[in-house]
Amino acid sequence: MTDVFINYRTGDGDKTAALIDHELSRRFGRDRAFRASKSIVPGSAYPEALLTGLRRSSVLLAVIGPDWTNFQTRLRDPEDWVRKEILEAFTCGIPVVPVLDGRKTDRLNRADLPDGLARLADLQSIRLDGHDTETGLKRLGDLVAEMAGLHDLDRDTVPPPASDSVTNSTGDVNGTAVQSRDFTGDVGGTVIKGSIGPVHTGQGDIYQNSRHVSGGRHFSGDGMTYYEGDHHGDNRHRFGDADRREGDDA
C-alpha cells in the first residue's frame, strides 16, 4: 500500500522528487512512496494507476520548484496532472504538504494561484535546502513517518547489543577509565571489586573508628582501652569507646 504520494512537475522539481523518492524508499520501503515515473508499470492505464495510487496515500508531497507559479496556463488547465492530483487530494481529505525546492523558492502566495489551488498558500510548508540535503531529507522523512505512521527500516538494521557486551556509561573522561565486569591482564591501576568496609588505594596509613591525640598517636577499635606511661593515680582521658590512662594504676 502506498503511503506517500509525490506530486511534481517535470522540468521544475522532478530531480528533487526523485531524490525524495529514493530517500523515502530506502528508509521505509520501495512500495511506500509513489512517484509516477517509477510506480506506474509500462502498459498500465496512466490515469487509473495515478488516481489509484493517490487515493491509497496518507499524505501528498507537492514539490514546489522556483518556477512552479510561472506555469500559470497549465495550473489553470483542468487536464494538468499536477493540478488534478492536488485537487483530488483535497477532495479525498488527504493532507498536502508543499515542499519548497531550494533557497530561491518563495512561499506560495494566494495572488499567484488559481482559485482551486489557492488554499495551498495557507498550508504549512517545509523547505528542502540543497546546501544541506541530508538534514532536509531526514526532517522530511521524520515528518511523513509521523503523518503516515510509517515504520522506519533503519531501526531494523541496527543489531541489539550482545548480552555480554560492555557499553559506555562513563561519558567523556580525562585519564584512564576501565569499564568491565571481569578483568584480566594488566589494567595499569588498582581495581577493587565487591569491597566491604573502608578502601585505601593511595599512600599512608588508614584508620577506622579512630581518634588522634598529641604526638601523632591514633587509638582505634571498639571498646579498646589504651594505657601509656607509668600508671600512677587514676587520671583518665576518654575517647569515645577508647580509654587512655596516665598516672597510678587504679
Secondary structure, 3 states (H helix, E strand, C coil): CCCEEEECECCEEHHHHHHHHHHHHHHHCHHHEECHHHHCCCCCCHHHHHHHHHHCCCEEEEEECCCHHHCHHHHCCCCCHHHHHHHHHHHHCCCEEEEEECCCCCCCCHHHCCHHHHHHHHCCCEEECHHHHHHHHHHHHHHHHHHHCCCCHHHHHCCCCCCCCCCCCCCCCCCCCCCCCCCCCCCCCCCCCCCCCCCCCCCCCCCCCEEEEHHHEEEECCCCEEECCCCEEEEEEEECCEEEEEEECC
